[in-house]
Amino acid sequence: MAEYNPFDNVVTVVKEAAERLGYEESDYETLLHPERQMEVSIPVRMDDGEIKVFTGYRVQHSTTRGPAKGGIRFHPAVNMDEVKALSAWMTFKCAVVNIPYGGAKGGVIVDPKKLSKSELRHLTRRYTAMISPIIGPNQDIPAPDVNTNPEIMGWIMDTYSMLKGHSEPGVVTGKPLAIHGIPGRMSATGRGVMFTCKNILDKYSIAIGDCTVAIQGFGNVGGTAARLLYKEGFTVVAVSDVSGGLYKKDGLNIYDILEFTKKNPGKLLEDYEAEGVEHIPGEKILKTECTILIPAAMENQLNEQTAGNVKAKIVVEAANGPTSLEGDKILNERNIPVVPDILCNAGGVVVSYLEWVQNQQAIYWEETETNAKLKHVMDRSFGEVWDTAQENKVTLREAAYMIAIKRVVEANQIRGIWP
């Protein structure tokens, strides 16, 4: 199997969608190259006095439609190609849901679980200082991603504000409520996944009561999606995290599992026990017989080795880039529809946009209003992608990219090339 390069995936999908739109290569050439790539060294004085240098990245793929927008992840596997791909996905994600942002992404090569809280704070603050020349509320607005959270966003906001000499809450989204965060942001991506599941079921005339779900990944996105789907009446038969999976044919008690993980910090799904619940290897989650499979973990999970074993009727991508090009082709040949990541998991950036608008304009919405605005955007965007797919006889992924690329290319053509 060829080595997986996520950015090569992006380039291929962009070219195919652009050709379907009838564009010449010169029309979309700029989309094949990030506008700006920054690699920084991050020296941190560890608790024992040792100086350790970490490597960090920030990539801005496009600012044609607005300020760059994208999360920051702390993970040992972070690399430039991954961050480039994630930044491009953000460009198209913002375009497909039609919010006025471009795309960016950041990351640091680190296992945050091996750092003390003070070391993590020092790392975050120094990383923020190193990328501060290219971020800002009208330039590039970071957000949480893998292994980052509201507290870390608070450190970023404070560091940037100290450098500027005044408070700048709009420099980052996903902040704690006490420093101008927005109610509903932490659940937004998972809530968007829930709305997407309901929308795709409606198109296939499948009742919620007849729908079974398997979810790979039980972090913020996967766990939230599981909770909200369970609340809506979906039968969640399997979930997994890095330790393995849980399976119960007639449905897991998601509330009980979440309560267990909340009350037992550090405990994983492998530690959970309940009557009738079977422990399964993590990789088996992708082979679970179910109506909807939700990959909500990392990239490249459904590939040429695993896609042929999928037993779900529908795949809803909650993670970024969980399906490789080869995996996509296999699923398409098997007539398994895939709702693409740039649509399905856009709930986070939609509510980040609402948070940013609040910060910029000093206004406030209740969580019910935020959730209503999110539902409107997700439902409208799903309808546009579905209709485009039907009209052009293409997959939902191709349709989503056609919509997104058209919006970015049109903005590029209107603005022109400077100078």
C-alpha positions as CSV (number, residue, x, y, z in Angstrom):
1,M,0.0,0.0,0.0
2,A,1.3,3.4,-1.0
3,E,2.2,5.8,1.8
4,Y,-0.8,7.9,2.7
5,N,-0.3,11.7,2.1
6,P,-3.5,13.6,3.1
7,F,-2.6,16.6,1.1
8,D,-2.3,14.5,-2.1
9,N,-5.8,13.4,-1.3
10,V,-7.0,17.0,-1.2
11,V,-5.3,17.9,-4.5
12,T,-6.8,14.9,-6.3
13,V,-10.3,15.6,-5.0
14,V,-10.0,19.3,-5.9
15,K,-8.9,18.6,-9.5
16,E,-11.7,16.1,-10.1
17,A,-14.4,18.4,-8.7
18,A,-13.0,21.4,-10.6
19,E,-13.0,19.5,-13.9
20,R,-16.6,18.5,-13.4
21,L,-17.3,22.2,-13.0
22,G,-15.6,22.9,-16.4
23,Y,-12.8,24.9,-14.9
24,E,-9.4,25.3,-16.5
25,E,-6.4,24.5,-14.3
26,S,-5.6,28.2,-14.1
27,D,-9.0,28.8,-12.5
28,Y,-8.2,26.7,-9.5
29,E,-4.4,26.5,-9.5
30,T,-4.1,28.7,-6.4
31,L,-6.2,26.1,-4.4
32,L,-3.5,23.5,-4.9
33,H,-1.0,25.6,-2.9
34,P,-1.4,27.0,0.6
35,E,-0.9,30.7,0.8
36,R,1.4,30.6,3.8
37,Q,3.2,27.8,5.7
38,M,5.0,28.5,9.0
39,E,7.2,26.1,11.0
40,V,8.4,27.2,14.4
41,S,10.7,25.9,17.1
42,I,9.1,26.1,20.6
43,P,11.6,26.0,23.5
44,V,10.0,25.0,26.8
45,R,11.6,24.9,30.2
46,M,10.4,21.7,31.7
47,D,9.5,21.2,35.3
48,D,12.9,19.6,36.0
49,G,14.7,22.6,34.5
50,E,15.6,20.9,31.2
51,I,15.0,22.9,28.0
52,K,13.1,20.9,25.4
53,V,12.4,22.2,21.9
54,F,9.1,21.2,20.2
55,T,8.2,21.7,16.6
56,G,5.0,23.6,15.6
57,Y,3.2,24.5,12.4
58,R,0.6,27.0,11.2
59,V,-0.7,26.8,7.6
60,Q,-3.0,29.3,6.0
61,H,-4.5,27.6,2.9
62,S,-6.8,30.5,1.7
63,T,-8.0,33.9,2.8
64,T,-9.9,34.7,-0.4
65,R,-13.3,34.5,1.3
66,G,-12.3,35.9,4.6
67,P,-9.9,35.5,7.6
68,A,-8.3,32.0,7.8
69,K,-10.0,29.7,10.3
70,G,-8.9,26.4,11.7
71,G,-8.0,24.5,14.8
72,I,-4.8,23.6,16.6
73,R,-3.9,20.0,17.5
74,F,-1.3,18.7,19.9
75,H,-0.4,15.2,18.8
76,P,2.8,13.1,18.3
77,A,1.9,12.4,14.7
78,V,1.4,16.0,13.6
79,N,3.4,16.8,10.4
80,M,3.4,19.5,7.7
81,D,1.5,17.5,5.1
82,E,-1.3,16.7,7.6
83,V,-1.6,20.4,8.6
84,K,-1.6,21.5,4.9
85,A,-4.4,19.0,4.2
86,L,-6.4,20.1,7.3
87,S,-6.1,23.7,6.3
88,A,-7.4,23.0,2.8
89,W,-10.3,21.0,4.2
90,M,-11.1,24.1,6.4
91,T,-11.2,26.3,3.3
92,F,-13.8,24.0,1.6
93,K,-15.7,23.3,4.9
94,C,-16.2,27.1,5.4
95,A,-17.2,27.4,1.7
96,V,-19.7,24.5,1.7
97,V,-21.6,26.0,4.6
98,N,-21.1,29.5,3.2
99,I,-19.6,31.3,6.1
100,P,-17.1,34.1,5.3
101,Y,-13.9,32.4,6.3
102,G,-10.9,30.9,4.6
103,G,-9.0,27.9,5.9
104,A,-6.0,27.3,8.2
105,K,-4.7,24.8,10.6
106,G,-2.0,24.4,13.3
107,G,-0.3,21.7,15.2
108,V,2.5,20.9,17.6
109,I,4.4,17.6,17.6
110,V,3.8,16.6,21.2
111,D,2.0,14.1,23.4
112,P,0.2,16.4,25.8
113,K,-0.5,13.5,28.2
114,K,3.2,13.4,29.0
115,L,3.4,17.1,30.0
116,S,2.4,18.6,33.3
117,K,-0.1,21.4,33.3
118,S,2.5,24.0,33.7
119,E,4.6,22.5,30.8
120,L,1.5,22.4,28.6
121,R,0.7,26.1,29.5
122,H,4.3,27.2,28.7
123,L,4.2,25.2,25.4
124,T,0.9,26.8,24.4
125,R,2.0,30.3,25.3
126,R,5.4,30.1,23.4
127,Y,3.7,28.5,20.4
128,T,1.2,31.3,20.4
129,A,4.0,33.9,20.5
130,M,5.8,32.2,17.7
131,I,2.8,32.3,15.3
132,S,1.5,35.6,16.6
133,P,2.7,37.6,13.5
134,I,0.2,35.8,11.3
135,I,-2.8,35.3,13.5
136,G,-5.4,37.8,14.7
137,P,-9.2,38.4,14.7
138,N,-9.1,39.7,11.1
139,Q,-6.2,37.5,9.9
140,D,-6.4,33.9,11.2
141,I,-8.5,32.7,14.1
142,P,-7.5,29.4,15.8
143,A,-9.8,27.0,17.6
144,P,-9.7,23.7,19.5
145,D,-8.8,20.4,17.7
146,V,-7.3,17.1,18.7
147,N,-6.0,17.3,22.3
148,T,-6.8,21.0,22.7
149,N,-9.7,22.4,24.7
150,P,-11.3,25.7,26.0
151,E,-8.6,26.1,28.7
152,I,-5.8,26.0,26.1
153,M,-7.8,28.5,23.9
154,G,-8.0,30.8,26.9
155,W,-4.2,30.7,27.2
156,I,-3.9,31.5,23.5
157,M,-6.3,34.4,23.9
158,D,-4.4,35.8,26.9
159,T,-1.0,35.4,25.4
160,Y,-2.0,37.2,22.2
161,S,-3.8,39.9,24.2
162,M,-0.6,40.5,26.4
163,L,1.4,40.8,23.2
164,K,-1.0,43.4,21.8
165,G,-1.5,45.3,25.0
166,H,-5.3,45.0,25.1
167,S,-7.9,42.2,25.3
168,E,-8.5,40.4,22.0
169,P,-11.2,37.8,22.6
170,G,-11.8,37.5,18.8
171,V,-8.4,36.0,18.1
172,V,-9.5,32.5,19.0
173,T,-12.8,30.6,19.3
174,G,-13.8,27.7,21.5
175,K,-12.9,29.8,24.6
176,P,-14.3,29.3,28.1
177,L,-17.6,31.1,28.7
178,A,-16.0,33.4,31.3
179,I,-13.8,35.0,28.7
180,H,-16.3,35.5,25.9
181,G,-16.9,32.0,24.7
182,I,-20.3,30.9,23.3
183,P,-22.7,28.4,24.9
184,G,-22.9,25.3,22.8
185,R,-19.5,25.5,21.2
186,M,-18.1,22.3,22.8
187,S,-21.1,20.3,21.5
188,A,-21.4,22.0,18.1
189,T,-19.5,19.5,16.0
190,G,-21.2,16.5,17.5
191,R,-24.6,18.3,17.2
192,G,-23.9,19.0,13.5
193,V,-23.2,15.3,13.0
194,M,-26.5,14.5,14.7
195,F,-28.4,16.9,12.3
196,T,-26.6,15.3,9.4
197,C,-27.6,11.8,10.4
198,K,-31.2,12.9,10.6
199,N,-31.0,14.6,7.2
200,I,-29.5,11.5,5.5
201,L,-32.0,9.2,7.1
202,D,-34.8,11.4,5.8
203,K,-33.5,11.2,2.2
204,Y,-33.5,7.3,2.4
205,S,-36.8,7.2,4.3
206,I,-35.3,5.3,7.2
207,A,-37.0,5.9,10.6
208,I,-34.8,6.9,13.5
209,G,-36.2,3.9,15.5
210,D,-35.0,1.6,12.8
211,C,-31.5,3.1,12.7
212,T,-28.4,1.5,14.4
213,V,-25.2,3.5,14.8
214,A,-21.5,2.6,15.3
215,I,-19.1,5.3,16.3
216,Q,-15.3,5.2,16.0
217,G,-13.9,7.7,18.5
218,F,-15.3,8.7,21.8
219,G,-13.7,12.1,22.4
220,N,-15.5,15.4,22.3
221,V,-17.0,14.9,18.8
222,G,-17.7,11.1,18.9
223,G,-18.9,11.2,22.5
224,T,-21.2,14.2,21.9
225,A,-22.6,12.7,18.7
226,A,-23.3,9.5,20.6
227,R,-25.1,11.4,23.4
228,L,-27.2,13.5,21.1
229,L,-28.1,10.6,18.8
230,Y,-29.0,8.4,21.8
231,K,-31.2,11.3,23.1
232,E,-32.9,11.5,19.7
233,G,-33.8,7.8,19.8
234,F,-31.1,6.3,17.7
235,T,-29.8,2.9,18.8
236,V,-26.0,3.2,19.3
237,V,-24.8,-0.4,19.1
238,A,-21.0,0.2,19.2
239,V,-18.5,2.8,20.3
240,S,-14.7,2.8,20.5
241,D,-11.7,4.8,21.7
242,V,-7.9,4.1,21.7
243,S,-8.4,1.3,24.2
244,G,-10.9,-0.7,22.2
245,G,-14.6,-0.9,21.7
246,L,-17.9,-1.7,23.3
247,Y,-20.8,-3.6,21.5
248,K,-24.3,-4.4,22.4
249,K,-26.7,-5.6,19.7
250,D,-29.8,-4.0,21.2
251,G,-28.1,-0.8,22.0
252,L,-25.6,0.7,24.5
253,N,-26.6,3.0,27.4
254,I,-24.7,6.0,26.2
255,Y,-25.6,8.1,29.2
256,D,-24.2,5.4,31.6
257,I,-20.9,5.2,29.6
258,L,-20.5,9.0,29.5
259,E,-21.2,9.1,33.3
260,F,-18.5,6.4,33.8
261,T,-15.9,8.3,31.9
262,K,-16.8,11.6,33.6
263,K,-16.6,10.1,37.1
264,N,-13.4,8.2,36.4
265,P,-10.8,10.5,34.8
266,G,-8.2,8.6,32.9
267,K,-10.4,5.5,32.5
268,L,-11.2,4.4,29.0
269,L,-13.8,2.2,27.4
270,E,-11.8,-0.9,28.1
271,D,-12.5,-0.3,31.8
272,Y,-16.3,0.0,31.4
273,E,-18.4,-3.0,32.4
274,A,-22.1,-3.5,32.1
275,E,-24.5,-6.5,31.6
276,G,-24.7,-7.6,28.0
277,V,-21.9,-5.3,26.8
278,E,-19.2,-7.0,24.8
279,H,-15.7,-5.7,24.6
280,I,-14.4,-5.7,21.0
281,P,-11.0,-4.8,19.4
282,G,-11.0,-1.2,18.2
283,E,-10.5,-2.1,14.6
284,K,-13.7,-4.2,14.6
285,I,-15.8,-1.1,15.0
286,L,-15.5,-0.4,11.2
287,K,-16.9,-3.9,10.5
288,T,-20.0,-3.5,12.7
289,E,-23.3,-4.3,11.1
290,C,-25.3,-1.1,11.4
291,T,-27.2,1.5,9.5
292,I,-24.8,4.4,10.0
293,L,-21.0,4.2,10.6
294,I,-19.5,7.4,12.1
295,P,-15.7,7.6,11.9
296,A,-14.9,10.3,14.5
297,A,-11.3,9.6,15.2
298,M,-8.3,10.3,12.9
299,E,-7.5,10.4,9.2
300,N,-7.2,7.5,6.8
301,Q,-9.4,5.0,8.8
302,L,-11.4,3.8,5.8
303,N,-8.8,2.9,3.2
304,E,-8.1,0.1,0.7
305,Q,-7.6,-2.4,3.5
306,T,-10.7,-1.6,5.6
307,A,-13.3,-0.1,3.3
308,G,-14.2,-3.5,1.8
309,N,-15.2,-4.8,5.3
310,V,-17.6,-2.0,6.1
311,K,-21.1,-3.5,6.8
312,A,-22.9,-0.1,7.4
313,K,-25.5,1.1,4.9
314,I,-24.3,4.8,5.2
315,V,-21.0,6.4,6.3
316,V,-21.2,9.8,8.0
317,E,-17.7,11.4,8.4
318,A,-17.3,13.2,11.7
319,A,-13.5,13.1,11.6
320,N,-11.4,15.1,9.2
321,G,-10.3,13.0,6.2
322,P,-11.2,9.6,7.6
323,T,-11.6,8.1,4.2
324,S,-8.7,7.7,1.7
325,L,-9.2,8.0,-2.1
326,E,-9.0,4.3,-2.4
327,G,-11.5,3.8,0.4
328,D,-13.8,6.2,-1.2
329,K,-13.8,4.4,-4.5
330,I,-14.4,1.0,-2.7
331,L,-17.4,2.4,-0.8
332,N,-18.8,4.0,-3.9
333,E,-18.5,0.8,-5.9
334,R,-20.3,-1.0,-3.0
335,N,-23.1,1.7,-3.2
336,I,-22.4,2.8,0.4
337,P,-23.1,6.6,0.4
338,V,-20.6,8.8,2.3
339,V,-21.6,12.1,3.8
340,P,-18.3,14.0,3.5
341,D,-16.4,15.5,6.4
342,I,-16.4,19.1,5.0
343,L,-20.2,19.0,5.4
344,C,-20.8,16.6,8.2
345,N,-18.4,18.0,10.8
346,A,-18.8,21.7,9.9
347,G,-20.9,22.4,13.1
348,G,-17.8,23.4,15.0
349,V,-16.7,26.1,12.6
350,V,-20.3,27.3,12.2
351,V,-20.6,28.0,15.9
352,S,-17.0,29.3,16.0
353,Y,-18.1,31.8,13.5
354,L,-21.0,32.8,15.7
355,E,-18.6,33.2,18.7
356,W,-16.3,35.4,16.6
357,V,-19.3,37.5,15.5
358,Q,-20.3,38.0,19.1
359,N,-16.7,38.9,20.1
360,Q,-16.4,41.4,17.2
361,Q,-19.7,43.0,17.8
362,A,-20.0,42.6,21.6
363,I,-23.4,40.9,21.4
364,Y,-24.7,37.7,23.0
365,W,-27.0,34.8,22.1
366,E,-28.5,32.1,24.3
367,E,-27.5,28.5,23.6
368,T,-31.0,27.7,22.2
369,E,-30.6,30.5,19.6
370,T,-27.1,29.3,18.8
371,N,-28.3,25.7,18.3
372,A,-31.2,27.0,16.1
373,K,-28.8,29.0,13.9
374,L,-26.5,25.9,13.6
375,K,-29.4,23.7,12.6
376,H,-30.5,26.1,9.9
377,V,-27.0,26.2,8.4
378,M,-26.5,22.5,8.6
379,D,-29.9,21.7,7.1
380,R,-29.6,24.3,4.3
381,S,-26.0,23.1,3.4
382,F,-27.0,19.4,3.4
383,G,-29.9,20.2,1.1
384,E,-27.6,22.1,-1.3
385,V,-25.1,19.2,-1.4
386,W,-27.9,16.6,-1.8
387,D,-29.5,18.5,-4.7
388,T,-26.2,19.1,-6.4
389,A,-25.4,15.4,-6.2
390,Q,-28.7,14.4,-7.7
391,E,-28.6,16.9,-10.5
392,N,-25.0,16.0,-11.5
393,K,-25.2,12.3,-10.7
394,V,-22.1,12.5,-8.5
395,T,-21.3,11.4,-5.0
396,L,-22.1,13.6,-2.0
397,R,-18.3,14.3,-1.6
398,E,-18.0,15.4,-5.2
399,A,-21.1,17.6,-4.8
400,A,-19.8,19.2,-1.6
401,Y,-16.5,20.0,-3.3
402,M,-18.2,21.3,-6.4
403,I,-20.2,23.8,-4.3
404,A,-17.1,24.8,-2.2
405,I,-14.7,25.1,-5.1
406,K,-17.2,27.1,-7.1
407,R,-17.6,29.6,-4.2
408,V,-13.8,30.0,-3.7
409,V,-13.0,30.2,-7.4
410,E,-15.7,32.8,-7.9
411,A,-14.3,34.9,-5.1
412,N,-10.8,34.5,-6.6
413,Q,-11.9,35.6,-10.0
414,I,-13.7,38.7,-8.6
415,R,-10.7,39.7,-6.5
416,G,-8.2,38.9,-9.2
417,I,-4.4,38.3,-8.7
418,W,-2.5,41.0,-6.9
419,P,-0.5,43.0,-8.1
